[in-house]
Amino acid sequence: MPHLKITAIFLFLSISIAYGQDNDLHQQLHQMAKGYQSVFGFSGNIKVVQGGKEIFEQSYGLANRSFGIENTPQTRFSINSISKTFTATAILMLARDQKIDLQVPIKAYLPELNAPWKDTVTVHHLLSHTSGLPRESGIQACDELSFMEQLNLVESKSLLFSPGKRFEYSNCGLILLGAILEKVSNRPYGDFIQQEIIEPLGLTNTGCYQGRNVVARQAVPYRFSAKGLETAQRSKHFGDNAGGGLYSTAGDLYKYVLGLEAQKLLPETYTALLFQPHVQSGETDFEGYAWSIKKFGGEKIHFAAGSGYGTKSVIIRMPDSGNYIGITSNWGNTPILQLLRDLYLTLIGAEAAPPAENVLANPKDYATRMGEYKFDQEQLTRHLGMDRAVIRLHAFEGKLFLNDELLAEKEGTLMLTYTNELRIQFEGSKMIININGNIMEGQKLQK
């Protein structure tokens, strides 16, 4: 049976080659992530899918630093503004059931509103961030307000432009969508999301935060600030939150994307509205309903991201190639979009290299410079957007920071890791910051 033997040999070789290629890519993705962990302190989970095949799912760093608990693929992370995609899906479910008309002014669903713009802003405007409402409502991190209580904050806001004129990201609009969802469905927001989206798709590690209630296997959010390492709030406020109130995993978010694409939640016409380019937001960027549509080369990318005090998350889906990358993190200083870019380039076989640790400044070389420096408050506000007059140079885990910014070094000059626009030098007890030619001098404070 020589023919069968030859066929078997070729089959074995083809499987071995494919396995070797997959293993090489897996290792490249791992080395990229390890580079970001080593240089930038990345802590979280990554899942990568190539052509519909799940090729990489890896965890890095600690879910809890106090007890040394490591992140795992089942660790839950705040997904912040990725939550908006769940809200948009829920609203379209009501539209599917003819309970909401996307083009009708919102006064039809929120008669309590007294704002003058209630007659011109539509549900479509809220979903596409074209309402003209400002970004934030003024809700505070410690607040635990219902959607109806948050309406009082939103209705006092004036429009920045006429509805539909252009794109401008607005969390105020998501408050209105959450209130509409509850009013029209006659169900709490969290119940609707749980029963209509999470449970049907079997998202066992996804849920809605309920005030300050404990969530099992939740990663503790951390960030590095001017005061040092801090724990951070898991969401931007404790109240009803249609714009950032969910937790999930990179794996569950992939199941969620597959469920949308398979039309398990919405029929084709309504699913398409999520990813339809309703308004242009950049040179090659458009906005759907809570999803961004981007182009890289000739490839279309569906993009959603979220950022909190100590958490960052991002997912991209390439519907034509079947590729997917999901990142969840409990380290607020993660340059997550840089990591996403380099993972994507690695996935498609383009040139990308892990960040080099040797570009970072060595704290030992600046031991005598550590401490606080007092600057002119007005200059710091104008050039750095800071609301305090003191800047701190300090070290953490063998890395040098200016407040919460990781520092690199080139030819004896300190700078930020991601731009050459800011440079730092010293003269005696002074710190001199040069940002785009604007010079600021700070005097070191004595202990």
N, C-alpha and C positions, 0 to 999 in steps of 0.2 A: 504494500500500500504506500509506495513512495510519494504519490501525489498528495495523499492526506498528510504525510509527515512534513512535506514542504509547506503545505498550507498552514499547518499548526505552528511551524517555525516562524513564518511570516506574521501570523496572528500574535504570537508571543512577542516578537520584536516590536510590532506596532503598539501593543499594549505597554511594553517597557518604555518605548520612546515617549508615549503620551504621559505615562506616569512620571518619567524623568522631567518632562517639560513642566508638568503641574508642580512637581516638587521644587524645581528651580524657581518658578514664579512664587510659590508659597514662601520660599526662603527669602526672596527679594522683598516681598511685602513685609515679612517679619523684620528683616534688617532695617527697612525704612521706619517701621513703627518703633523699633528699639532705639534708633537714632533720635527720634523725637522724644522718647522717654528719657534717654541719657542727657540730651542737651536742654530740652524744654520742660522736662518733668511730666510728660504726658502720662495720664492715669485714666484708664477706661477700657472700652471694648471696641473692636473693629470686626466687621463682617464684609467679605468681598465675594461677589458672584460674577462669574464670567460665562457669558452665553447661556445663562440659565443654570449653570452648574455651580454649586456652593463650594468654593475652593479654599476659603480662608475664614476662620473665626478664632480670634485670639484675644486674650485679656492681658492687661498691663497695670501695674501699680496696685494701690491699696484702696479698698472700699472703705476701710476704717483704719486710720493711722494710729488711733489710741490703742487698739487691740491687735494690730497687725493682720487684719483680715484682708485677703487678696480679692481683687475683682475676679468674677467668673462670667461666663456667657449668660448666666441667669440673674446677675446683679441688675437691679433696676436703677435707672438714672432719670432725672428730670429731663424732659425733651423740650421744655420751654416752648418756643414759637412753632415747633413742628406740630404742637397741639392744634394750631390754627387749621391744619389740613383736616383734622377730625371734625372740627366745628363746621367747616365748609361742606364736608360730606354729609353731615347731619342736616344742614339747611337744605341741601339739594334733595335729601330724602323727603322733606316736607314739600318741596316743590314738585317732586315726582308724584306725591299723593294729592297734588292740587290744593294744598293747604297754604301755600305761599306762592305769590307771583313775584318773580325776581325783579320785574320792572315797575312794581307799584311802590309809591312813596311809603316810607316806614311808619307814617302816622296810622296806616291801616292796621298795623300790628302792635303799635305802642301808643295808644291814644293818650297815655299819661304825659307824653313829651310835650313840653311847652316851647321848645326851641323853634325859632323862625324857619330853620332849615328842614323841619320835619316833613314839609310838603314837597321838597325837591330831592332829598337824599333817598335813594332806593336801596333795596337789598343787594342788587347787583353792584352798586357803588361801594357798599361795605365789603363785599366779598373780594372785589378787585382793588381795594385800597385807592379808590378814586373819588371818595366822598367829599374831600376837602377838609375833613376833621383833622385836628392836630394829632401828633404821635401819641401823647400821653394825656391821661385824664386828671392826674394829680393825686391818684390813690397812693397811699403810703405803704411801705413794706409791712408794717405791723397791722394794717387794716384787715378786718375780716368782714367785708361788706357783701351783701347779696347783690345780684345783678340790678334789682330794682333800686337799691340804695346807691349803686354806682351811677345809675342814670342821672341822679342829681348833680354829679360831677360833670358828666358829659354834656348835659343840656345847657350848661353855662358857657360852653366853648363856642367861639365864633369860627366860621369856615375860613380856611386859608385861601380857597379858590372855589370857583363854581363847580358843583358836582359833575364829574365826567371829564373835566378839562385835562387832568393829568394824573399821574401816579404819585402818591406820597403815603408811605407806610403809616398806618394808624391803629394803635391798640384801642383807641376810643371806639373805633368801628366794631372791634370784636366784642366789646362790652354790649353794644347794641344787638349784635347777632346772638349773643348768649341770652339776652333778655327776650328776644324774639322767639328763639328756640323754646324757651320755657313757657312763654305765653301761648304760643300756637299749639304746642304738643301737650300742654297741661301736665308736664312732667319735669322734675328737677334735671338740670343739665347733665350731671354725672350719671343719673339713672339712664337717660336717653343714650348717652355715649356707650355706657356699659352694655345695655341690652340690645342696642341696634347695630353696634359696630364691633365692640370688643368680643363679646360672646359668640356671635355668628362666625367670626373669623378665627376663633380659638386662640386669641392673644392672651396667653396665660400669665405673661409678665408685664401686662399693660393695665393701667387704671387711672382714675382721676383722684387727685389729692382732695381730701376732705378736711379743711382747716388745718389744724396741727396734728391730726391723727397720725399715728405711727404706720409706716409701710414696711412690710417684711422685705428683707434683702435689699434695702435701699442703700445705695452708695452715699456716704456723707460728702456733701460738697465742700471743697477746700479752695482757698485762694491765697495768694501771697500779696500782702498789702504793705503800705509804708510802716505799719506796726509789726510786721512779721506774719507768720503763718496763722490763718484764721479759718474757723469753720464758717460756712455761709448758708444763707437761707435757701431751701430747695426750690422755691418759686418766688417770684417777685413780690407777691403779697399772698395773704392767707385766705382771701375771700373767693367768691365765685370767679372763675378764671377761664374764659373761653379762648384766650389767646396764649396761655402758657401753663395750664394746670394739669398736665398729664405726665406720667412717667412711663418708661418702656425700656426695651432693649434693642440693640441693633438687629437681632434675629427676629423679634416680633415685628419690627418696623418693615422688614423684608416681607414677612407674611402679609402684613397690611397692604403693602404695595401690590403684591400678587393678587390679593383679594379684590382690590380696586380694578386691576387690569382684567381679571376674570369676570368682572361685572357681578360679583357676589352681593354687592351692596346697592348698586345703581345700574339701571339699564345703560346701554351704550351712549344714548344721546345726552344723558346727564353726566355720565363719567367723563365724556369728552369736554364738558364745560369746565371741569377742574383744570384741564391742561390746554385749554384754548387760549391763545395769546390775545387777551382782552385789551391790554394797554402796554405800550412800550416803556421800559424803565431804564434802558441803557442802549448802547450802540447796537448790540446784538441780543439784548435781554428783553424778555416780555414777561408779563404777569398773568397767570391764570387765576383761579380761585384758590388762594392760599399757597399755590405752587408757583415757582418761577420756572420759566422756560429759557434755557441758555443754549448757545451753540459753541462747540469747540471743534475747529476744523469743519467737517461736514456732519458731525454727530450732534443730534438733539439730546439735551439733558434736562430731565425734570429734577428740580432742586428744592429742598426745604431745609431750613436751619433754625437753630434756637440758641440763645445765649442768656445765661443768668449770672448771678453773683459768683457762683463757684462751679457752674456747670456749663458745658457746651456740647452741642450735638448737631449733626448734619447727615443728611441722606441725599444721594443722587441715584437716579435711575435712568438708564439709557434704553428706551423702549425698543429701539430698532435692533441693537446688538444683544439685548438681554443681560447687560452688565448692571451691577449694583454695588455701591459702597455705602456702608453705614458706620458712623462713628458716634459713640456716646462717651462723655468724659465727666469726671467729677473733680477736675482741676481747672480752675477759672483762668489760669495763665496759659493754657494751651493755645498755640497758634493753629487752630483747628482747620482753617481754610488752606493754610500752607501744607499741612499734613494731608488733607484731602487731595490737593493738587498733585502732590508727589505720589500718593497711592494710585491716583487715576493714571498718571503718566506711566507708572510701572505696569499697571494692568494692561494698558494698550501697547506696551512695548516701546514707549518713547523714552528718551534719555532723562533720567532722574537719579539723584544721589542723596543718600541720607545726610542730614546736617552734620557738619564737622564740629566736634567738641573743642578742637584746638583753637577755634576762633573766639571762644568765650574768654572773658577777663578772669584772671586768677585772683581770688580775694586776698591771698597771701601777699601779693604785690601791692595791695592798697590797704594794708592793715592799719597804717598810721592815718589814713584818710577817712576811715570809717567814722560815721557819726551824722549829726544833723547840721544843715546849713540854712541860714536865714537869707531869703531873697526879698526883693521888692514885690509885694503882693500883686500890684497892678501888672507888672511885667509877666509874672507867672500866669496870671489869668489870661492876659492877651496872647501870649505865645505858646503856652502849654495847656491852657484850659483848666488850670488848677485853682481850687478855692481856698488854698492855704499858702502861707508864706515860707513854710519850712519843707525842705527836701531831705530825705534820709538816704545815705549810702550805707548798705548793710549786706551781709552774706547769709545764704541759706543753702544747706546741702552742697557746699563746695562751689556755689555760684554767687556772683556779685550782682546786686540789684540796686537800681535807683528808684526808690519807692517800690512799685510793683513791676518795674520794667527790667527784664534780664539784659545784662550788658555784655557786649563784645569788646574786643580790643584790636586795634590795628595801628601799628607803628607808634605805640606809646600813647594812643588816644582812645578814650572810652567812647563807645557809641551804642545805639540800640542794635539788636540783632537783625532787624528787618529793614533798616534804613540808615543811610549816611547823612541824613538831614540834620541830626542832632549829634553834637560832639562835646565831650567833656574833658577839660584839662584842669590843672591845679597850679596855683602860685602861692606858696606859703600856706596860710590858713584859709585861702579862698578857693572856692569851686567856681570855675568859669564855664558856662554853658553857651554854646553857639548853635542856634537853630536857624538855618537858612539866612545866616548873616546877622541875625539879631543876637547881641551879646548881653548876657545876664551874669552878674557876679553875686555870689553868696558867701557870707562869712560863717565859718565853722563856729558852732555854739559850744561853749565849754560845759562839761558835765558838772 
